Each structure stands twice: as C-alpha cells, then as structure tokens.
C-alpha cells in the first residue's frame, strides 16, 4: 500500500483490508493517528476509561451481536472492531 494512501485512510475503512498481523499493526497505527487528529470525537481519552469501554462493549456484544462469534478464535478484523468500538462506547 502506498504510504500516502495509508496516511489518509480512515480506521473504519481500513478494517475491511485487515487480514494479517501486519495489517492489524497498521490498523493500530491508524487508530492512534485518529486519536491525535480527532480526540474530540473520542468518548474515552484516558487508558482506564478506554479499557473499561472495551470490556463493556465485549460483554454487551457477546449477547446481542450475531455478526461477532466469540465462541470461535478471534480473527484480525474482530480485534480491530474491539479496539475501535471503545472509541465511542460508554
């Protein structure tokens, strides 16, 4: 992927491209960039609230989101969804 194209990507859009460990690392870098550029959009800007939101979303989603099957080993895309959802989840 062209570095200029990568820099401009939205983390939500990039999730569809995530297939490997390296893609997941790139996703985390995009998510970090998103935080610095759009901190005002993040509900959880401290690590403790971010991790609490991650745990809360996982508990809630395990019971209601049929697209996420937590009985199976996690794949890279699912990990991306876990990390990005905590940006908004309260």
N, C-alpha and C positions, 0 to 999 in steps of 0.2 A: 504494500500500500504506500502510496505517495505520502511523505511526511506532511506536506501542506494540506492534503485532503484529510489526514488523520487529525490534525490540529483543529480543523473546522467542524469535526463531527460532533453530533450530539450523543451523549452516552446511551440514551434510549434507542437511537437508530443503530448504534454500533452493536447492541446486544444481538441482533439478528446475524451478525457476522462472526460471533464468538463460537469457536469450535474447539480450540486448543488451550493449553496452559498459557502459551504466549499471547493469545488473543485476550484471555482473562486479565493478564498483567496489563495489556494495553487498555482494556476497559477500566481498570482501577486508576490508571493514569488520567484517562478522560474524566472519570468521576471526580478525581482530585482537582483537575483543572476547572471543572464545572463549579465546584465549591468556591474556588477563589474568584471566579468571574460572577457567579450568581448566588453568593452567600445569602442575599436577602430572600431567595426562594426556598432556602433550606429551613425546615422546621427544627432540625436537630443539629446545632452547630458545635456542640461540645461532645466529646467522645462518649461520655457516660450516657447522655440522652440519645445519642445515635445508636449505641449498643442496646439500650433499653427498647428503642423503637424497633430495632432489628428483631429482638426476641419477641416483642409483642406482635409484630406482623407475622412472624413464623407461627406463633401459637394460634393466631386468628385464622391464618390462611390454611393451616393444616386441616381445619374443619370445614372450610367453605369453598376453597378454590379448587375446582376439579381439574384445572389445567396443570396444577403442580402436584405431582405424586411423590410425597415424601416417604413413601414406603420403599421406593427404589433408590439406588445410589444417585447422588446429585450429579448433574452434568454442569458444564461451564455456564450455560445460559441461565440455569436455575440459580447458580451462585450470583450471577450478575443481577438478576431480579431481586434477590435477597439484599444485596448491597445498595441498589439504587432506591428501593422502596423505602428504606429507612430515612431517606432524604425528606420524605413527606409525611410518613406515618407518625401519628401521635398516640 
